[in-house]
Amino acid sequence: MKCCSKNATFPPWERAVAKAERTHATTRDKGHGRYEERALTATGALAGYLDWPGARQVFRLERTRTIHGQTSSEVVYGITSLPVEKADATRLLGLTRHHWRIENSLYYVRDVVFGEDACRARKGSTPRFLAAIRNLTITLLARAGVACLASALRRHAARPLEALVLLQAQTEN
């Protein structure tokens, strides 16, 4: 076991962290058979020590979930270009939640409804082209007011002329 002497030298960032002013925020959500708690701590003290362009704050986000009696916890760290004046811990916590809303709404749909992760196209620009087609399809169906993408895709697969009519109607708007 090592013991630190009083004369031990520490990196300058450790002193900055020890003296740092921090902001804290916590949220608790309950629903769909689960309880979630998120705690975020942010500080701007390390910004000068990071080799990261535009870094203004760092944060630590701890998520704890209890689903049907089983508790799991994870900790993630982040860097943001937002200064403390524009984004305290409460705002950063909201922004991280908003980020996952976007992630879930687009990428989840692309993966689950379109089976993107199971797609075997890997060469050249084919994966990017297919992703663009999927995004275009999602956008066209959303503009048409479709509530359920999966059923709309099945319908248009069975009736391809309806898909062309939808495409034509969207290009005329």
N, C-alpha and C positions, 0 to 999 in steps of 0.2 A: 504494500500500500504506500503510495507516495503522499508526501505532505508538502504543501507549498510554504516556502519561507515568506517572511514579510517583505523581503527584497526581491521576490520573483517578478519578472517582467511579463506583462501581458500585452497582447496586440492592442493597439489604440481603439479598435472597434469594440473590444470587450468593455473598456471603460465607458465608451459612448452608450452602450446598451444598458449598463448598470445605472447610468444617470438619466437615461432617456425618458422623455415625456411620452406617455402612451395614451391611446384612447381605446375604450372597450365597448363592445355591444354584444347583446345576447338576444336570441329569439327562441321561442318554443312553439312548436306546432303539433297539433294532435288531429288525426283523421285517418281514415282508411285502415284502421287496425294498427297504426304505428304512432309513436311519439318521437319527435325529433327536436334536438336542441343544438343550436349553433352558437358558438362563442368566437368572436373575432377580436384580436388585439392588433393594433397598428401603431407604427412609429415612423417618424421621418429621420430619426437619429442616424440610421445607417446609410442614408442616401449618398453621403460623401465618400463612403468607403467601398461602395459597390462599383464594379467594372461593368456597368450596365447603362447604356445611353438613356438619358431621360428619367432615370429612377428617382422618385421623390419620396416614396414610402415603401416599407415592407410590412407584411401582415402575416399573422398566424391564424388559421381558421380550424377550429376543432368541431367536428360533427359527431354527435352521438345519437344513435337510432335504437329504439326498442320496438321490435316487431314480434308480436305474440310471445312476449317474455324473453326473447333473445336480444341481447344488447350488443351492438357493435360500435366501434369508435374509430375515427380516422382524423389525422391531422394533415393539413396541406399548408404550404407556404406560398406567398405571392409577392410580386413586385408590381408597383403601379407608378405611372407617371403623374398621377393626380396628387397635388400638394395637400397637406393637412387642412388648409383653409377651405379647399373645395370638396374634400372627401374625408370626413372623420370615419371612425369605425362603423357607425350606424349606416352611413351611406355606402361604405365599401361592402358591408354585409348585404345590403340590398342589391348592389351591383353584381355581387357573386351569385346571388339567387337569380337575377335577371339573365345572367350569362347562361345558366343551366336551363332556363326556360327556352332560350333560343336554341341551345344545343339539343334539347329534347324535342322541340317542335319540328326542326328540320332534319337533323341527322337520324333521329329515331324513326321518323317517317321514311326516310330514304332507306334505312336498314331493314325495318320490319315490313313495311308495305311493299317496297320495291326489291327487297332481298339483296341490297347492295353488297353487304359483306360476303355473301355467298357467290357473288359474280366472279367468274374465273378469268375475265378479260384483264390482262396484265401488261400487254405490250404496247409500246408507242404511246400515242395520244388517245387510244381507245378508252381507258378509264375516265379521263377528263371529259371526253365527248359524251359518254354515257351519263356521267354525273350532271352535265349541262342539260341533257335531254330530260333526266329525272326532275331537275329543278324547274325546267320549263313546264313540264307536265303538272307539277305541284302548283305552280303559279297560275296556270290556265284554269285548273279545276277550282282553285281558291277564288279566282275572279268570277267564275261562273256560279259561285255560291254553293259548291258541293260540300256537304257536311261530312260524308264518309268517303275518304279517298279509296279505300279498298273496294267498296262496292262499286264506285264509279269506274275503277280500272277494270273490274270484271265485266261491267256492263259494256264499256267501250271495246273490250277485247272481243266480246260476242257480237257487237254491232259497230264495226270500224267506221261505217259511214257517219254515224252520230258523232264520232270523235272528230272527223273532218269538218262537220258542220259546226261543232264547238270551236274548233281552231279558226274557221273562217269568221265566225261571229266575233271572236276576240280580236282578230286582226282588223276588223272594220271599226271597232270602238276606238 
